[in-house]
Amino acid sequence: MTEREFRFGVVAGRAAGGEEWTATARRAEQLGYDTLLVPDTLHTLSPFAALAAASAITTRLRLGTYVLSAPNRSPGLVAWEAGTLQVISGGRFELGLGGGRPGAERDAAALGGDFGPPAERLARVGATIEAVRGLEKPPSVLVAASRPRMLRLAAEQADTVALGLPPQSTETELARTVEALRVAAGERFARIEVHLNVAAVAPAPGDVPPWVSRMVGGDPVAMASAGGIAFLTGSPERIADLLCRRREEFDVSYVGVSGLFMEEFAPVIALLRA
């Protein structure tokens, strides 16, 4: 069982303009979220620019990438950008890295990069961590992982491990993945923060909006009804109890929530901080 306090992040990356984006950042801070997390896709805002803007109008909110596709940038470029954000945010930046989500190869091609095979992408993640750790004031590092080799790298080098499980995964898969991380990390596991992302929050499985299918690649109501861990359903009290149990049983203390459900999840934060 982890003794870590909960942390809550909101994952957002879309806005029609600067005012809308800064309003999102301000609202996340007002609602008690700990981090604003920006994905790395060509259909969302550029993460470093968006986080720089958010840093200028917030004071407490930490700022993270969730997660950079390592093949899209050289390790030196990531270190430069990360170092700059650390300076202008007053040390509030957290670097999230991964080997590339499904479909990231198309973004890499559009950016003129070479996505590469899994072994090369794994090596790029490691090289990027090494470059960032060499900064005068390095940020903490989150690594998204679910498969054995990336889990081992994360176990050895990350401060936070984001469990990159498919949205339909159940607590059985969650337990198996956390145990693999625990074995790979050994004594270091006690120092690792474990993160799990949430795709939707609703009063009941049948209330999950159908448009969430675009985010999860399937029927969200069926996934939620079957116990998919990417869905939190029930009253705020029931969800708070569920998260406390998952922290106790699976060491998950850092919960990310889609910005589309930022308001719906806020009462849970209030309960767990009371």
Buried (B, 14 or more C-beta within 10 A) or exposed (E): EBEBEBBBBBBBBBBEEEEEBBEBBBBBBEBBBBBBBBBBBEEBBEBBEBBBBBBEBBEEBBBBBBBBBBBBBBBEEBBBBBBEBBBBBEEBBBBBBBBBBEEBBEBBEEEEBEBBEEEEBBBBBBBBBEBBEEBEEBBBBBBBBBEEEBBBBBBBBBBBBBBBBBBBBEBEBBEEBBEBBBEBBEEEBEEBBBBBBBBBBBBEBEEBEEEBBEBBEBBBBEBBBEBBBBBBBBEBEEBBBBBEEBBEEBBBBBBBBBBBBBEBBBBBBEBBEE
